[in-house]
Amino acid sequence: MKAILDKYNSDFIKNNIDNDIIENYIKKYKSNEYDKYLTDNVEYETLQALISNRENILSWYNFQDSNVLELSSGYGELTLSILKTARKLVCVEKNKFRAEASSIRYKDLENLTIIASNNLDDINFNEKFDFIIVKDNLEDLDKIKEILNENGTILLLINNKYGVSNFGKEREYKNLYNEKIGLFNLKEIENKLKENNFINYKMFYPLPNYYNTNIIFSDDYMPSANNSKIINNSIVNKNDFSVINEFNVLKQVTDDGYFKYFTNSYLIEINPKSKEKFIGFNNIRKEEFRLCTKIYNENVIKEPITKKAEKHILNIKNNNESLKQLGFDIIDEFKENKIYSKFINKNTFDQILVEKFKNNNIDLAIELINKWFEVIKNNLKNEKSESINSKFEDDYSGDELNVVKNLYIDLVFENTFYIDNKFLFYDQEWCLQDLPLEFILYRSINNLIIYNSEILQNIKSEEIFEKIGIASYINLFEKIERYFQKYVIDENIQKFYDKKSISELEKIKDELGLYKAENNKKEKYITFLENTIKEKEKLITILEEKTKTQEERIKENNDVMAEKKGFFSIIKKLIK
């Protein structure tokens, strides 16, 4: 590793967050160990600079053994993900303290150069680059062209001014280092690209944003409103608060065809080299279960992210082979330590069912569910177990359910295609022992409701469970699901996504006397709190502002509601 820290002018500002990151993490631990030492009360900026999931935005990308330049490299959040496939990486960071910290973080890497400079024009690179990575900046595009090789590629990481996460939030737009930045909407980005004669580019849409990417869509693979992949946990900035349900708004604008205008971030690949059109991760899984799913024009490939996860790929291979022997139509194949399947450009079974429920075709939806479950029962009819798993003996007595030796719990709606009156299955990751087949029914329907709560306008979840005959076993199934989640989820990572418990919030509301409000205005305000309290942790901060009067809060709420009324007028302006 080569560090050039004093040759050029650079910023010498070190704030409290910088000091925390440098002194409490980078100087103490190896770069692959930060996840273990990040605490519950860590600042949002510190977390996003150090958490391993930060690499996802580029960890899938193939830099083709090339020479890469990264601008505004920060603490090296993306460094390792770039060097997985790059031959050489030059990082430029305007803040000397961050550049120096990054040099400590990656002191053992030979193919890395770190430069501290706040002006790109000052640097004499003496070389051109095959790939240049730029974050939150459109102004340097003309300068970048001069140091880009012919047929080279630029990767822009940009946050969207009109992203759903920004609506109704009273804050300045800042980057992860608490520095003011400009945000750009899609039209501004496209105009800037046109201004610089960049006409060949590919748009990617990372969710929930490019800082903490879990899913990446593209123009070649856009989501529908009932695509379960739209819902993504995000790491919440405690200084943010929004009165809107961001997920529901994103679903609505997606349903109306405006997803790309209101997604939170963009990854723009100028002179594209990539073949991927969708990339998915598993942000809160344990290391041994973390996989990356890539969709291409012809194939879908699932591969391990870590060395430990290679064993999990083999488990999927074994599950597929067993299911094929049992008579299931499995579209996945194993080769080169990856899972391959043919890309099928059709709605999955869960999306078909959502449309039936939304259109109030309840009986037809239930009929299709029963038909699907009959296939599963018939193929596993000879796999019956003598008794239920010992972990759940106290929760189940009798022989009312179909307990089987090996329960493949990914035989769910979203992993099923229904084509030409035939059910095709894929992505069979998990097999649990001595559990009831009906748990798959519960799991499928529960997921369907979580990702598509709008179907509850036509039928309650209890009614669906009643119609398919499992309503009396929900407590048992919930316990099984909790057991499975505990087995798969990395609790150390999950804690950064979790929100405050409802009991804590109820206690805060009691302390502030909100339940004692008597007039109509206060009652309406309480209703508003009840509807949003489960969704936004920032509400705690608002409730703790005891110095504000109830009337001031109500006025603030009315102002935000007025802003929301103009929401779709923004859409009209954007698409003109």
Secondary structure as UniProt FT lines:
FT   STRAND          2..4
FT   HELIX           16..21
FT   HELIX           22..26
FT   TURN            27..28
FT   TURN            31..32
FT   HELIX           34..37
FT   TURN            40..41
FT   HELIX           44..50
FT   HELIX           52..55
FT   HELIX           56..59
FT   TURN            64..65
FT   STRAND          67..71
FT   TURN            74..78
FT   HELIX           79..83
FT   TURN            84..85
FT   STRAND          88..93
FT   HELIX           96..105
FT   TURN            106..108
FT   TURN            110..111
FT   STRAND          112..116
FT   HELIX           120..122
FT   STRAND          129..135
FT   TURN            139..140
FT   HELIX           141..146
FT   STRAND          148..160
FT   TURN            161..162
FT   HELIX           164..166
FT   TURN            167..168
FT   TURN            176..177
FT   HELIX           186..195
FT   TURN            196..197
FT   STRAND          201..207
FT   STRAND          215..218
FT   TURN            219..220
FT   TURN            225..226
FT   HELIX           228..230
FT   TURN            238..239
FT   HELIX           246..255
FT   TURN            256..257
FT   HELIX           259..262
FT   STRAND          265..270
FT   STRAND          278..280
FT   TURN            283..284
FT   HELIX           287..289
FT   STRAND          291..295
FT   STRAND          299..304
FT   TURN            308..309
FT   HELIX           310..325
FT   TURN            326..327
FT   STRAND          332..335
FT   TURN            336..337
FT   STRAND          338..342
FT   HELIX           349..358
FT   TURN            359..360
FT   HELIX           362..379
FT   TURN            380..382
FT   HELIX           390..395
FT   STRAND          403..407
FT   TURN            409..410
FT   HELIX           413..415
FT   STRAND          416..419
FT   TURN            420..421
FT   STRAND          422..425
FT   STRAND          432..436
FT   HELIX           438..451
FT   HELIX           453..457
FT   HELIX           461..467
FT   TURN            468..469
FT   HELIX           471..473
FT   HELIX           474..488
FT   HELIX           491..494
FT   TURN            495..497
FT   HELIX           502..511
FT   TURN            512..513
FT   HELIX           514..516
FT   HELIX           520..532
FT   TURN            533..535
FT   TURN            537..538
FT   HELIX           539..544
FT   TURN            546..547
FT   HELIX           550..565
FT   HELIX           567..575
//
